[in-house]
Amino acid sequence: MRSVKPDKKEARFKPRFRYLNGREEKFANFIELTRDVSAGIPSCLHIIYACELVNELNQDADIDADSAARAASSIGKSDSANLYRLSLAAATMLRDVSEEHIAQLNKFWDE
């Protein structure tokens, strides 16, 4: 894991974090993107699951909405929906980028 020097456009920001050592290549960028997206999707889904589990436990316990015994949910319904849509969008983006790489490799190997 290393940081690379930012280009002039990114000079005001911190150096970009890299998992892979060596020169920057499209395939290396894709591998790093895949790693980040595949780590983020389960995180989103775990947060959503925990929120829904707390809501179900509160319903099963038959606790009034105003009761102090009611467990607090970590996020609200709209945040839960946003995380779910983010997970779907991230998975779709990863699929699209991988299809582009597959097409490029097939074109390269056919030549």
C-alpha positions in Angstrom: 0.0 0.0 0.0 1.4 3.4 -1.0 0.5 6.9 -2.0 1.3 8.3 -5.4 2.2 11.9 -6.1 -0.9 13.8 -7.2 -0.8 15.5 -10.7 -1.0 19.3 -10.9 -4.8 19.2 -11.0 -4.9 17.3 -7.7 -1.9 19.1 -6.1 -4.0 20.8 -3.4 -5.2 17.4 -2.2 -3.4 14.6 -0.3 -1.6 12.0 -2.4 -3.9 9.4 -3.8 -3.9 6.2 -1.8 -2.9 3.1 -3.7 -3.1 -0.6 -2.8 -0.7 -1.7 -5.5 2.9 -0.7 -5.8 4.2 0.1 -9.3 3.1 2.3 -12.2 -0.5 3.4 -12.7 -2.3 1.3 -15.2 -6.0 0.9 -16.1 -6.1 -2.7 -14.9 -4.5 -1.8 -11.6 -7.0 1.0 -11.2 -9.8 -1.5 -11.9 -8.5 -3.9 -9.3 -8.3 -1.1 -6.7 -11.8 0.0 -7.6 -13.1 -3.5 -7.3 -11.5 -3.9 -3.9 -13.1 -0.6 -2.6 -16.5 -1.2 -4.0 -16.6 -4.9 -2.9 -15.7 -3.8 0.6 -18.3 -1.0 0.7 -21.3 -2.9 -0.5 -21.3 -5.4 2.4 -20.8 -2.5 4.8 -23.9 -0.7 3.5 -25.9 -3.9 3.6 -24.8 -4.7 7.2 -25.9 -1.2 8.3 -29.3 -1.7 6.6 -29.7 -5.2 8.2 -28.9 -3.9 11.7 -31.4 -1.1 11.3 -34.1 -3.5 10.1 -33.3 -5.9 12.9 -33.7 -3.2 15.6 -37.0 -2.2 14.1 -38.3 -5.8 14.1 -37.1 -6.3 17.7 -39.0 -3.2 18.7 -42.2 -4.4 17.0 -41.9 -7.9 18.5 -41.4 -6.4 22.0 -44.7 -4.6 21.6 -43.2 -1.4 22.9 -44.9 2.0 22.5 -43.2 4.4 20.1 -42.7 6.9 23.0 -41.3 4.3 25.4 -37.8 4.8 26.8 -37.3 1.0 26.5 -37.5 1.2 22.7 -34.1 0.5 21.1 -32.8 3.3 18.9 -32.2 2.5 15.3 -28.8 3.4 13.9 -30.3 5.1 10.8 -33.7 6.1 9.6 -35.8 4.6 6.8 -34.7 7.1 4.2 -31.0 6.6 5.0 -31.5 2.9 4.8 -33.1 3.3 1.4 -30.3 5.5 0.3 -27.6 3.0 1.4 -29.5 0.3 -0.4 -29.6 2.3 -3.6 -26.0 3.1 -3.2 -25.2 -0.6 -3.0 -27.1 -1.3 -6.1 -25.5 1.6 -8.0 -22.0 0.5 -6.9 -22.6 -3.1 -7.9 -23.9 -1.9 -11.3 -21.0 0.4 -11.8 -18.5 -2.4 -11.0 -20.3 -4.7 -13.5 -20.2 -2.0 -16.2 -16.5 -1.2 -15.7 -15.6 -4.9 -15.7 -17.5 -5.4 -18.9 -15.4 -2.6 -20.5 -12.2 -4.3 -19.3 -13.4 -7.7 -20.6 -14.2 -6.2 -24.0 -10.8 -4.5 -24.1 -8.9 -7.7 -23.2 -10.9 -9.7 -25.8 -10.1 -7.1 -28.4 -6.4 -7.2 -27.4 -6.2 -11.0 -27.4 -7.9 -11.2 -30.8 -5.3 -9.1 -32.5 
